[in-house]
Amino acid sequence: MLRAANLALLVLFPISWFAPLIRAGVLPLFGLSEISVMSGLQALWGTDVALALLVTVFALFAPYLKTIGLALLHARLLSSRTLPALHLLGKLAMADIFLIALYIVIIKGVGLATVETAWGLWLFTGCILGSLAISLLTPRR
């Protein structure tokens, strides 16, 4: 069961990267722009390379490497001694969710723009939490 759930994350993570996380705009009358992990990264690479690199590690590499590591662990191709490192990768991935939530709170608090959460935020958060649960339930052999 854990193996199947983890393998499903290999498909769900890329979907969540392209799914709309939030809808943002100056006024809702003019329509809201959908922002995904990938569209946000594209905008960041043009303006702040250091932040773009940091978000790329947190949003893409950390959760996907953890998922691949767990798949190798479930297939007995990786030692269970790597489980603490995989837990660390999961914690890094949660940092991205925190950054998105912080962004939404700041924008709503300023009141200059409209921000709505979209289904991709819930999918991305579910993938991260699912990966965390799978790693916690994976027994040390």
Residue pairs with C-beta under 8 A, 6 or more apart in sequence:
2 74
2 134
2 137
2 138
3 71
3 74
3 75
5 130
5 134
6 67
6 70
6 71
6 74
6 131
6 134
7 71
9 63
9 67
9 127
9 130
9 131
9 134
10 64
10 67
10 68
10 71
12 123
12 127
13 63
13 64
13 67
13 127
15 123
16 37
16 120
16 123
16 124
16 127
17 36
17 37
17 38
17 59
17 60
17 124
18 36
18 37
18 38
18 120
19 36
19 118
19 119
19 120
19 123
19 124
20 34
20 35
20 36
20 118
20 119
20 120
21 35
21 36
21 37
21 40
21 100
21 117
21 118
21 120
21 121
21 124
22 34
22 35
22 100
22 103
22 104
22 115
22 116
22 117
22 118
22 121
23 32
23 33
23 34
23 35
23 114
23 115
23 116
23 118
24 32
24 33
24 35
24 107
24 113
24 114
24 115
24 116
25 31
25 32
25 33
25 113
25 114
26 112
26 113
26 114
27 114
28 114
32 114
32 116
34 118
36 120
37 59
37 60
37 96
37 120
37 124
40 55
41 52
41 55
41 56
41 59
41 60
44 51
44 52
44 55
45 52
55 96
55 99
57 92
58 92
58 93
58 95
58 96
58 99
59 93
59 96
62 89
62 90
62 92
62 93
62 96
63 89
63 90
63 93
63 127
63 128
63 131
65 89
66 86
66 89
66 90
66 93
66 131
66 135
67 131
69 78
69 82
69 85
69 86
69 89
70 86
70 131
70 134
70 135
70 138
72 78
73 79
73 80
73 82
73 83
73 86
73 138
74 138
80 139
80 140
80 141
83 135
83 138
83 140
86 135
87 135
90 128
90 131
90 132
90 135
93 128
93 131
94 128
94 132
96 128
97 124
97 125
97 128
100 121
104 115
104 117
107 113
107 115
108 115
